[in-house]
């Protein structure tokens, strides 16, 4: 009886682990076709696939322009099991807050004291909050557009079903369309794993990650501005409450502010 119970308890756990197996990660890079060329845009693809183990690996990538060409890698590029487990956990929980050390970066690595990224409001929190970023990016006044560039699509195949993880264009920041959440979820497992020839301009390199995080902190400093506004509107608060941000919820405040804002007629 005890043996049967032991087997029964093991079965759900085994099924859960098996259900988390990822069959492949597929990456497509499309270079801009501006001005249009006779053969259309150049398209690169690489697939990291399972070969009987829980890790994924790629032996080649393809380049399609006039015709599809298969380019063999000098050695396989491997996404390890541990990386995949963390990635799947982030996808399945729709992770929206990231500690810097989860991304392999410390706040000392960032350039927040440099002229380009120096913030008006002191920021020392080592956490990336997607909600705060999405609010602040919507209040940005600067917009820019450019020709050229590239787009990247990443898909995950699991249990026979394909899920799009990332749909990124190199001008997303300028157009205020950056899907930071998806980019940070996929970045750790693709870091330094996309061949340079595929034209992603270092999108998944650590240097690009640091630049992206610098941009994040520059954008979310808008919270400091609105927190100061919140303090001014609530003069009864104590200095201790203001210092520790007791009762402060950025998302709730901005939703309330938008609904009650007296727009000029």
C-alpha positions as CSV (number, residue, x, y, z in Angstrom):
1,X,0.0,0.0,0.0
2,X,2.8,2.4,0.9
3,X,4.6,1.6,-2.4
4,X,1.4,2.3,-4.4
5,X,1.0,5.6,-2.6
6,X,4.6,6.6,-3.3
7,X,4.1,5.9,-7.0
8,X,0.9,7.9,-7.0
9,X,2.7,10.9,-5.4
10,X,5.5,10.8,-7.9
11,X,3.3,10.7,-11.0
12,X,2.0,14.4,-10.9
13,X,5.6,15.7,-10.3
14,X,6.9,13.7,-13.2
15,X,4.2,14.9,-15.5
16,X,4.8,18.5,-14.5
17,X,8.5,18.2,-15.2
18,X,7.9,16.5,-18.5
19,X,5.3,19.1,-19.5
20,X,8.0,21.8,-19.1
21,X,10.2,20.3,-21.8
22,X,10.7,22.8,-24.6
23,X,11.2,21.3,-28.1
24,X,12.7,24.3,-29.8
25,X,13.4,28.0,-29.8
26,X,13.2,29.6,-33.3
27,X,14.7,33.0,-34.1
28,X,14.1,34.9,-37.3
29,X,15.9,38.1,-38.2
30,X,14.7,40.1,-41.2
31,X,16.9,43.0,-42.4
32,X,15.3,46.1,-43.8
33,X,14.5,46.2,-47.5
34,X,14.7,50.0,-47.8
35,X,15.0,50.9,-50.6
36,X,13.3,47.8,-52.0
37,X,15.5,45.4,-53.8
38,X,14.8,42.9,-56.5
39,X,15.0,39.8,-54.2
40,X,13.2,41.3,-51.2
41,X,14.6,41.5,-47.6
42,X,17.4,39.3,-46.4
43,X,16.1,36.7,-43.9
44,X,18.2,34.8,-41.3
45,X,16.9,31.9,-39.2
46,X,18.3,29.8,-36.5
47,X,16.6,27.0,-34.5
48,X,17.7,25.6,-31.2
49,X,16.3,22.1,-31.0
50,X,16.2,19.2,-28.6
51,X,18.2,16.2,-29.5
52,X,17.0,13.8,-26.9
53,X,18.1,15.9,-24.0
54,X,16.5,18.8,-22.1
55,X,19.1,21.3,-23.5
56,X,18.6,22.8,-26.9
57,X,21.3,23.3,-29.5
58,X,21.9,24.7,-33.0
59,X,24.4,23.4,-35.6
60,X,23.7,25.9,-38.3
61,X,21.7,29.0,-39.4
62,X,20.1,29.8,-42.7
63,X,20.4,32.9,-44.9
64,X,17.7,33.5,-47.5
65,X,18.1,36.2,-50.1
66,X,18.4,35.1,-53.7
67,X,18.1,31.5,-52.4
68,X,18.2,29.8,-49.1
69,X,21.7,29.0,-47.9
70,X,22.6,26.8,-44.9
71,X,25.6,28.0,-42.9
72,X,27.2,25.4,-40.6
73,X,28.5,26.8,-37.3
74,X,32.1,26.0,-36.2
75,X,30.7,24.4,-33.1
76,X,27.1,23.9,-31.8
77,X,25.5,26.8,-29.8
78,X,23.8,25.3,-26.7
79,X,21.1,26.6,-24.5
80,X,21.5,24.7,-21.2
81,X,18.7,23.0,-19.2
82,X,19.0,25.4,-16.3
83,X,18.6,28.4,-18.5
84,X,15.5,26.9,-20.1
85,X,13.9,26.1,-16.8
86,X,14.3,29.8,-15.7
87,X,13.1,31.0,-19.1
88,X,10.0,28.8,-19.0
89,X,9.2,29.9,-15.4
90,X,9.3,33.5,-16.5
91,X,7.1,32.8,-19.5
92,X,4.5,30.8,-17.6
93,X,4.3,33.3,-14.8
94,X,4.2,36.3,-17.2
95,X,7.1,37.8,-15.2
96,X,6.8,41.6,-14.9
97,X,9.5,42.4,-12.3
98,X,13.1,41.5,-12.7
99,X,16.0,41.9,-10.2
100,X,19.2,43.1,-11.9
101,X,21.1,40.1,-10.6
102,X,18.6,37.8,-12.4
103,X,19.7,39.5,-15.6
104,X,23.4,39.1,-14.6
105,X,23.9,42.9,-14.1
106,X,24.6,45.0,-11.0
107,X,23.6,48.6,-10.6
108,X,27.3,49.6,-10.6
109,X,27.5,48.3,-14.2
110,X,25.0,50.9,-15.4
111,X,25.9,54.4,-16.6
112,X,23.4,56.3,-14.5
113,X,26.1,58.9,-13.7
114,X,27.0,59.4,-17.4
115,X,25.7,62.5,-19.2
116,X,23.5,60.4,-21.6
117,X,21.6,58.6,-18.9
118,X,22.0,60.7,-15.8
119,X,18.6,60.9,-14.0
120,X,17.1,64.0,-12.4
121,X,15.7,61.9,-9.6
122,X,17.9,59.5,-7.6
123,X,17.3,55.9,-8.5
124,X,19.0,53.1,-6.7
125,X,16.4,50.4,-6.8
126,X,17.8,47.2,-8.3
127,X,14.5,46.0,-9.7
128,X,13.0,46.5,-13.2
129,X,9.3,47.1,-13.0
130,X,7.5,46.7,-16.3
131,X,4.3,48.4,-15.1
132,X,6.3,51.6,-14.2
133,X,8.1,51.5,-17.5
134,X,4.9,51.1,-19.5
135,X,3.4,54.1,-17.7
136,X,6.4,56.3,-18.1
137,X,7.1,55.5,-21.7
138,X,3.5,56.6,-22.5
139,X,4.3,60.1,-21.1
140,X,7.4,60.6,-23.2
141,X,7.4,63.6,-25.5
142,X,10.2,62.5,-27.8
143,X,9.4,60.4,-30.9
144,X,11.7,59.4,-33.7
145,X,11.6,57.3,-36.8
146,X,14.3,56.0,-39.1
147,X,14.8,53.9,-42.1
148,X,16.7,50.7,-42.3
149,X,17.3,48.4,-39.3
150,X,16.0,44.9,-38.7
151,X,13.2,43.0,-37.0
152,X,13.5,39.9,-34.8
153,X,10.8,37.3,-34.1
154,X,11.3,34.5,-31.5
155,X,9.0,31.5,-31.1
156,X,8.9,28.7,-28.6
157,X,7.7,25.2,-29.5
158,X,6.4,23.2,-26.6
159,X,4.2,20.1,-26.6
160,X,3.6,20.6,-30.3
161,X,2.3,24.2,-29.9
162,X,4.1,27.3,-31.1
163,X,4.1,30.5,-29.0
164,X,5.5,33.8,-30.0
165,X,7.8,35.2,-27.4
166,X,9.2,38.3,-29.0
167,X,8.3,40.5,-31.9
168,X,10.9,43.3,-32.0
169,X,11.8,46.0,-34.4
170,X,15.1,48.0,-34.1
171,X,13.1,51.3,-34.1
172,X,10.7,50.3,-31.3
173,X,12.4,52.6,-28.8
174,X,12.2,55.6,-31.1
175,X,8.5,54.8,-31.8
176,X,7.8,54.2,-28.1
177,X,6.7,50.7,-28.8
178,X,9.3,48.7,-27.0
179,X,8.0,45.5,-25.4
180,X,10.6,45.5,-22.6
181,X,9.0,42.6,-20.8
182,X,9.3,40.1,-23.7
183,X,12.8,41.3,-24.5
184,X,14.0,40.8,-20.9
185,X,12.3,37.3,-20.7
186,X,14.1,36.0,-23.7
187,X,17.4,37.9,-23.4
188,X,19.2,35.7,-20.9
189,X,18.9,32.5,-23.0
190,X,19.9,34.2,-26.2
191,X,22.7,36.3,-24.8
192,X,25.8,35.8,-27.1
193,X,24.0,32.9,-28.8
194,X,23.0,34.6,-32.1
195,X,25.7,34.6,-34.8
196,X,27.0,38.1,-35.5
197,X,26.4,37.5,-39.3
198,X,22.6,37.4,-38.6
199,X,22.6,41.2,-38.3
200,X,20.9,41.7,-34.9
201,X,23.4,44.5,-34.2
202,X,24.3,42.9,-30.8
203,X,20.7,42.9,-29.6
204,X,21.3,40.0,-27.2
205,X,24.8,41.0,-26.1
206,X,25.4,42.0,-22.5
207,X,26.5,45.5,-23.7
208,X,23.1,46.0,-25.4
209,X,21.4,44.8,-22.2
210,X,23.2,47.3,-20.1
211,X,22.3,50.1,-22.6
212,X,18.7,48.9,-22.5
213,X,18.6,49.0,-18.7
214,X,20.1,52.5,-18.7
215,X,17.3,53.5,-21.0
216,X,14.8,51.9,-18.6
217,X,16.0,53.9,-15.6
218,X,16.0,57.1,-17.6
219,X,12.4,56.5,-18.6
220,X,11.1,55.5,-15.2
221,X,12.5,58.5,-13.4
222,X,9.2,60.1,-14.3
223,X,7.9,58.3,-11.2
224,X,10.0,60.6,-9.2
225,X,8.4,63.6,-10.8
226,X,4.9,62.3,-10.1
227,X,5.8,61.3,-6.5
228,X,6.9,64.8,-5.8
229,X,3.5,65.9,-7.2
230,X,1.8,63.4,-4.9
231,X,3.6,64.8,-1.9
232,X,2.6,68.3,-2.8
233,X,-1.0,67.2,-3.0
234,X,-0.9,65.5,0.4
235,X,0.8,68.1,2.7
236,X,-0.4,66.2,5.8
237,X,2.1,63.4,5.2
238,X,5.0,63.2,7.6
239,X,8.7,63.3,6.4
240,X,9.0,59.6,7.4
241,X,6.1,58.6,5.3
242,X,7.4,60.6,2.3
243,X,10.9,59.1,2.7
244,X,9.6,55.5,2.9
245,X,6.8,56.1,0.3
246,X,4.1,54.8,2.6
247,X,0.8,54.7,0.7
248,X,2.4,55.3,-2.7
249,X,1.2,53.2,-5.7
250,X,2.5,54.6,-9.0
251,X,0.0,52.7,-11.2
252,X,-3.0,53.7,-9.1
253,X,-1.9,57.3,-8.9
254,X,-1.4,57.7,-12.6
255,X,-4.8,56.0,-13.4
256,X,-6.5,58.4,-10.9
257,X,-4.5,61.4,-12.3
258,X,-5.5,60.6,-15.9
259,X,-9.2,60.3,-15.0
260,X,-9.2,63.6,-13.0
261,X,-6.9,65.6,-15.1
262,X,-8.4,69.0,-16.2
263,X,-7.5,69.2,-19.8
264,X,-7.4,72.7,-21.4
265,X,-10.5,73.4,-23.5
